[in-house]
């Protein structure tokens, strides 16, 4: 049975969305094509009609997850104006974000995996990272563009690192403490203009 172009596009979108969620929950190698397609509500036989390989899907899913996360950050920045950095810190370094990796930050969920992937997924990750750096570079204080870029890189690295650590530990109190310490440290750095 032949599907329409519209249905094929919808199926592809569904595969990429489900893959983005599952890759963030389980890692790129934590789920196979058969189970991924089952989660998408499609047969595994149709996978290769959409993608040349799982690596191609990983790259596209990573790119889309990064784009969607960057868009959420942009919306927050637009809505919150001068309070954008504290709002991003509060949302990003929250228990809710920590506990829902499948819908959360692809940088924290896929960063280690992306480093082990081939060129396409790693390239998508790299391209996807740049809008976050640029946005934070407009929000963090600094006397020059170079100083703000360095502060943005440090802030983003710290936010992602704190989330990774908070997810990794098996002590809920320590996990909460990591999130709180990072929120406080980055908020104070933003307030001090350093």
C-alpha positions in Angstrom: 0.0 0.0 0.0 1.4 3.3 -1.1 1.3 6.3 1.3 0.8 9.9 0.3 3.7 12.4 0.4 1.9 14.1 3.3 1.7 10.8 5.2 5.3 9.9 4.4 6.4 13.3 5.7 4.3 12.9 8.9 5.8 9.4 9.4 9.3 10.8 9.1 8.5 13.6 11.5 7.1 11.1 14.0 10.2 8.9 13.7 12.5 11.9 14.3 10.5 13.1 17.3 10.3 9.7 18.9 14.0 9.1 18.2 14.9 12.5 19.8 13.0 11.5 22.9 14.4 8.0 23.1 18.0 9.0 22.3 17.8 11.5 25.2 16.4 8.9 27.5 18.6 6.0 26.5 21.5 7.3 24.4 22.1 6.8 20.7 23.1 3.2 21.2 20.5 2.5 23.9 17.7 1.7 21.4 17.7 -0.2 18.1 15.8 0.5 14.9 13.1 -2.2 15.6 12.2 -0.8 19.0 12.4 2.8 17.9 10.0 2.2 15.0 7.6 0.3 17.3 7.6 3.3 19.6 6.8 5.5 16.6 3.9 3.1 15.7 5.4 2.0 12.5 7.0 -1.2 11.2 10.7 -1.5 11.2 10.7 -2.3 7.5 9.8 1.2 6.6 12.8 2.7 8.4 15.1 2.6 5.4 12.5 4.3 3.2 13.2 7.4 5.4 16.8 7.1 6.4 20.0 5.6 5.0 21.1 4.5 8.4 20.5 4.9 12.2 23.4 7.4 12.2 21.5 9.6 9.7 18.5 9.4 12.0 20.7 10.2 15.0 22.0 13.3 13.3 18.6 14.5 12.3 17.0 13.8 15.7 19.9 15.6 17.4 19.6 18.6 15.1 15.8 18.9 15.7 16.1 18.4 19.5 18.8 21.1 19.6 16.7 23.5 17.4 13.6 23.0 19.6 15.5 23.6 22.8 17.2 26.7 21.4 13.7 28.0 20.4 12.5 27.5 23.9 15.4 29.4 25.2 14.8 32.2 22.7 11.1 32.4 23.7 12.1 32.6 27.4 14.6 35.4 26.6 12.0 37.3 24.6 9.3 37.0 27.2 11.5 37.7 30.2 13.7 40.5 28.9 16.1 41.6 31.6 15.1 38.6 33.7 15.9 36.1 31.0 19.1 34.7 32.5 17.6 34.0 36.0 14.5 32.5 34.3 16.7 30.2 32.1 18.8 29.1 35.2 15.6 28.4 37.2 14.0 26.3 34.5 17.2 24.5 33.3 18.5 23.7 36.8 15.2 22.4 38.1 14.1 19.1 39.5 11.5 18.8 36.8 14.1 19.2 34.0 16.4 16.8 35.8 13.7 14.1 36.1 12.5 14.3 32.4 15.5 13.7 30.2 13.4 12.5 27.2 11.9 16.0 26.8 14.8 17.9 28.2 18.1 19.3 27.1 19.9 17.4 24.3 23.2 18.9 25.4 23.1 17.2 28.8 21.5 14.0 27.5 23.5 13.5 24.3 26.8 15.3 24.9 28.8 12.3 25.9 27.2 10.2 23.2 27.7 12.8 20.5 31.5 12.8 21.2 31.5 9.0 20.3 29.4 9.4 17.2 30.4 9.8 13.6 30.6 13.0 11.8 26.9 13.6 11.1 25.6 13.4 14.6 28.6 15.2 16.0 28.3 17.9 13.4 24.6 18.3 14.2 25.5 18.6 17.9 28.2 21.3 17.2 25.9 23.3 14.9 23.1 23.0 17.5 25.3 24.3 20.3 26.1 27.6 18.7 22.7 29.3 19.2 22.8 28.6 22.9 26.3 30.2 23.1 25.1 33.2 21.1 22.0 33.7 23.2 23.8 33.5 26.5 26.4 35.9 25.1 23.7 38.5 24.9 22.4 37.8 28.4 25.6 37.5 30.5 27.5 40.5 31.6 30.9 41.4 30.2 32.9 44.5 29.2 33.4 43.2 25.6 32.0 40.8 23.1 35.0 38.5 23.8 34.4 38.6 27.6 30.7 37.9 27.2 31.4 35.0 24.9 33.8 33.5 27.4 31.2 34.0 30.2 28.5 32.4 27.9 30.7 29.4 27.3 31.5 29.0 31.0 27.8 29.5 32.0 26.5 27.0 29.4 29.2 24.4 30.4 28.4 24.8 34.0 24.7 24.5 33.5 25.0 21.4 31.4 27.6 19.9 33.7 25.4 20.5 36.8 22.4 18.9 35.1 24.5 15.8 34.1 25.8 15.4 37.7 22.4 15.9 39.2 21.0 13.2 37.0 24.0 10.9 37.6 24.0 10.7 41.4 21.8 8.3 43.3 21.4 10.6 46.3 18.3 12.8 45.8 19.5 15.3 48.4 22.9 15.7 46.8 21.2 16.0 43.4 19.0 18.8 44.6 22.1 20.4 46.2 24.0 20.4 42.9 21.1 22.1 41.1 20.7 24.7 43.8 24.5 25.4 44.0 24.7 25.9 40.3 21.6 28.1 40.1 23.0 30.3 42.9 26.5 30.5 41.5 25.4 31.5 38.0 22.8 33.9 39.2 25.4 35.6 41.5 27.9 35.8 38.6 25.2 37.4 36.4 24.3 39.9 39.2 27.9 40.8 39.9 28.6 41.7 36.2 31.7 39.6 36.4 
